[in-house]
Amino acid sequence: MLDVRLTAHQPLALGVRPTGTAPTETQLHVPGSALRGALAAAWIRDHGLPTKVSPELREEFIALFESDTLFGSLFADGSAIVPLSVLRCKYQGCEGVHVDAAFPGDEMPAACDACGGPLAAGRGEVEFFGASGRRLVVQSTHLQIDDGTQVAADGQLFTRRALSHRDAAGVPRRFHGSITPGPDLPPGAAAWLQQRRGLRLGGRRGTHGGVTYSARTVAPQPLDTGTSVALRLLGPAVLADASGLPLDPADREALRHALDEELSEVLGTRIAAVQRVWTRRERVGGWHAASNLPKPVELAVGPGTVLLLAFDRPPAPERLRALTRRGIGLRRNEGFGALTADTRAWSPPSVPVATAAPEASADPAVAYAELLERTGHSAWFCDQLRPFLEELDATGARAGTDILSRPRLRNLTQDQKDDIERMLISAPVDVLDRTLRRLDALRRLGEASRRS
C-alpha cells in the first residue's frame, strides 16, 4: 500500500453534484476519483495518449487506471468523515463528546455529558476539528459582460466556492490518503506512482488545484478483529444485487446475502447477519475527461454509512486488512467503496498542533540556510536558488518546486522536503535573498575548513 500526501498551493475547486442553486459548492476533501483523474492526466502528459503509445505503455495505463489499482480519498489534517452512527452534541460546542451507537458500551447517554444538551447523529460529511476548521472555504464570483446587451453573458455569472489551500496558521494545507496498487501492476508503473510530482486537481485549473503529490510504500497498520465488525464508508459505494439493480440497505437480509456473496472469499468466513445499518442514499456520477462525456449516474449509499456485521467466526486480521484495501461494491477503481473496518467505537482524528514555520522565527533566513546546508547539497542549492530568485524578483512568479523531484535529493527525508517546499512557496524575496547569501557563506566556510 502507498501512503499518499498532497500539499496544496492553490485553492481546490472540488465540485459536488450540481443542485441547481448558487453558489457552486466544493468538497472538503479530495475524492479518490479526483486523485485518479489527476494522475491519469499526469501519465498522459508524461507518455502520451494511451491510444498512441506502445502496447507495453498502454497495458501500463490500463493496469494503473482501468484495472485493480484503487485510489482512496484524501483528508486534510484534522478532518474526517463523521459516521452516521456517531452521536455528538447537537450544537457542536462540546467537541470532545462523541458516542458511537455501533459500539455504545454499557449504556447510551440520552444527552450530552458536558452541557446536558441534546445529541444529534453525524451526517456522513467531512468535518474539521479544533483550529484546523477555520478558513475553510474561499469564494469567488465570475462575471462576463456581453458587449451587445451589456448584461451578463449566458451562463457566465456564477459564484464558486473552493477549499482554502492554507489552514488557520497560514501553512499550506496537507492531505493524507492511500493508493492500493493492483496485484498485476508492472514494476515500472509502481515506480511511476511513487514519483514526486505536481498535479492539478478539480476545476478552474488555470488558477486553482495546484498541489504537490508524493507517495511512499508503508507497512500495513495492525487491525483488531472480532465477531462484530463495523464497516465505515469513506466514500460512496455502488451496491447492487444479483440482477445488477441498486441494493436497498434497509433490506438487511438482501444486504447480507449480497455482501456475503461478494466478501466471503476475501474474509475467509461467512456473514451471519447485518446487525444494524446507518445509511443515507445519494446519486453519484462524474465526468470522463478523456472522452469529454459524463459518467453514468448511479444510486449509491453515501459516505459515513456504517454496516455492523456479525460473523460466524472472527475474520483473520490480515483478511480484514485485505478488505480495507479492496473496498466494496462496483466501480472501486474509480474511487468508490473505500472503507475502514473497526471493532471499536469511532473517535475524531488528532488535531495537529500549530507550530511556527521557519519563516516565523527571529531570522528565518538562518533557519533556511542551515536546513539547506545540512542536506549536503549547499553548492547545488545555491545554483538553483539564484535563477529562482532572479525570476521571482523580476516577475513576481515562482518557478515551482520541481527541483525537489531531482534524483540527487532522493535521500532527503520527507520533513526536509516539506520544509524546503514551504520555503520555495511562501518565503518573501528578501528572506530568500538573505538565505542565498548565508548559504553561500556557509558553503565557502566549509570549503575553507576542508582545505586547512
Phi, psi and omega in degrees: 000143179256130172274121186252137176230135175240136172244120184276138176243348179220158176304149184249112178267085184259080190300147174261174179299129183303138180248359181084006179241163177248152358278171175289122185276173179227152170291154177258015174213177178257106179297153178300327179294325178291320177296317179299315180296320180294320179290324176297319177296322178293321178297318180295322176297323182285322191241337185108173180297139182303333181281352185237016179249178180293159179302326180295315179292325177297319177296324178296316179299316180297318180295326181284314194240351182232016185233233188260006175284127187249132182251113181276164176288153179243135183241141179290156177306135177079013180233159178193162171278126177274114183299155180292343180275354185267130175257138177213171181306129186302323183267004172055026174277339181254086188293338183275359184262110177217124180238124181264114181292344177289328178224075191283347185080214185288319186208138177277124179291149179268344182211169179294127181294333186277315186240353181081002180282173182289157176259146178227148182282152173299157184255006181072023181249158177288128178231148178257146185242146178067208183292342181293347181276359179272157178054052185278314192238137170249150186231136179224143179253135183244130185216132174228121184272132174285126184297328184283314185264345182060028172235174182299133176298152183303122178076009185246021172234105182202161178242134183237140175253148180220151178286128181299142180273000176234146179273191185296332180272001181083008181272141178308133183288137182244143182238147181231144178190202184211156169234133178253105180296145177292157183295335182255020182290126180298150180303322180296322178290322178296320178294323178298321180297334183266002179284136176286135185201164171269142179230161173241122184247144171074204182264177180055048191290350176289325183236357182230164167088004180286123179222160170254128184254136172216151181212146178213152178286133180231155176285143180295146179282144178293145179236142172274157179226167180184180180281345174240123182229133178261122173266118182248119184281134176264354179201175178299149177233131179265100182259134182226152176274188185297334180271359179090003179277153179303137183272137177270112182296340179292337177274091188297323182291318176296321178295317179299316182296316181294317180292321179296320178296323184277325194247352185299323179289324179292317185273342180073014178207165183264149176275116182283323182195154167264104188291312179211157179224130170241115188208164169217155183256152175204164176257135181234146178213238180140184182228129179267103188294326184296319180264352182057043180227152177289148174279159179298142179271129183242151170272118187232165169270139191277167175299150185091349176299140179235126176245113180266110186254142173251136184245155174298317175215152185300131175292148179297147180304321180292333176289319176297321178296320177297325178293318180293329176287328186276315187083185181227159175086193183265165175056039183292329180290352176264005178102002180272153171082010178292144185205170167239153178241122187225152173242012180231165178295148179289145174223149182293158180290157175291137181271125180299138178281127181293124178242150182292131175290158181307325183288349179269359181283178182301316177224091184298330180299324179295315181296317180294316181298317179293324177299313181292324180293325181290341179290342184084007181236039186297317180296319180295318179295326175300316180295328180280325184286331183298305178294327177300314182289322179298316180293319180296319181291326185276320187245346184079003181260137178265137186289346180105187185244026183297335182297337181288348178267002180294144182302329184293343181261014186294338182269000177291147176286163179297323179295320178298315179297320180296319180292320178293320178298318179298321178298313183294328185279318194236350182291135178295165182300316183295325178293317178297322179296315179291326176299315180298314182295319180289321178297319178297321178294319178296322179296314180296322179296320178295319178296319179296319181291327178290324179292326181280000000 
